[in-house]
Amino acid sequence: MGSKVYINGICAISAQKTFDNTTFLEEIELYNDTVINAIDPNYKEFIPPASARRMAKGIKMGIVASKLALKDATLDNIDAIITGTGLGCVRDSEKFVSAIIDHDEQFLTPTSFIQSTHNTVAGQIALELQCKGYNFTYVHGSNSFESAVLDAKLQLEHDEARHILIGGVDELAPHTIKIHRLIGHIKAESVTANTVLNSNSKGAVFGEGGNFFVLSNEQAASSYAEVQAVKLFNTLNKSSVYTQAIEFLKENKIDHIDALILGCNGDVEYDSYYEGLRDGFSNVQQLYYKQLTGEFYTASSFAYWLGAKVLKTQSIPNVVKLNSVDKKSMDSVLIYNQYRGENHSFTLLRKC
Amino acid sequence: MEELKQELKAKIVEQLNLEDVAVEDIANDDMLFGDGLGLDSIDALELIVMLDRDYGIKLTDPKQGRAIFESVDTMAAYISEHKTK
């Protein structure tokens, strides 16, 4: 183990007004829907119109969140950019594929094709920041963001970089929504956000967002938390989630945690994956967040934002409290996420 | 001809995603590239495909495009003369 890894800057663009780092979930939008969109910041303040006109929402969210995370970390540039995304630039993918079908594989235009790849966001951020360093995008279902974290963490621990921008980004697109409705991954009936865990129905409320962080191997005045450890599993039995969590904590010499952030989304088929942890850590402050953001492959990046904010401010907004335990001082936060029983991750954040 | 010019302006705004430009903002003789609307080489490709798809005109010589895409006036004149659909 080499250098420690710190979260020194953050920005979340989500279905809540989270892009303003001076607030912490003070104004809440309680949606009653099956699909919720991210609230747009004023993109024109951050991206020149000539560049912005070809960018779909995912790219814009990524660029603005990156710039605000860098500003939060009081940095002008970074050594590397690593993103995670489940579906990439799916709006332009849809446009391009639709054009192929509509025009019988002829008259294809370049813009949507150029902008449709999964690594477009990281590439456009690099162009905006003029960062010529390592640029990588992980696409691995609900472990996409955590894969980016792991890559950045290894590089920082081995002093291969000092500051790395990481982010999780996914956007909603009309055809994708239609398909996911058809296969029942999106709830059939609207649910009010604060009752989603009691909806007793299949599927999730879908969402989108871009959550970006500056990870550094130097602690700074702006530091939010230390990323002590991250561990990924492609498959995990429901019955072994709790024992794996305990094993993970033991590996990191932690005998207790102060808060547990869970990725439960109200899907009656898969929320049972969280039951072992909810029972096993019943004396720990438990938090949830997908009622605020919706479900998407990189929604767990919002859990990092939440954990970082909790550790820095030592406060927990009522809207994310999952149980009645009231912890006054928080030193360690465990994050657990999975989507539809696959791609599980544990992350340990520590106060710094 | 005036109808075609209005049609072209609407297509340019829509297909090139000119978010802050309205059809009324484009004069018939405004330069489309460079100092005028500020279109670039990717836009040129989009316009070439549009000519083929919507008017049945295939441009094979890139140098030809420079003169055709100078303004809405020049585009409309070329399309009127060469369109096949």
Interface residues (C-beta under 8 A of the other chain):
Chain A: P49 A50 A52 R53 R54 H103 Q106 F107 L108 T109 P110 T111 I114
Chain B: Q15 L16 N17 L18 E19 D20 G38 I42 L45 E46 V49 D52 R53
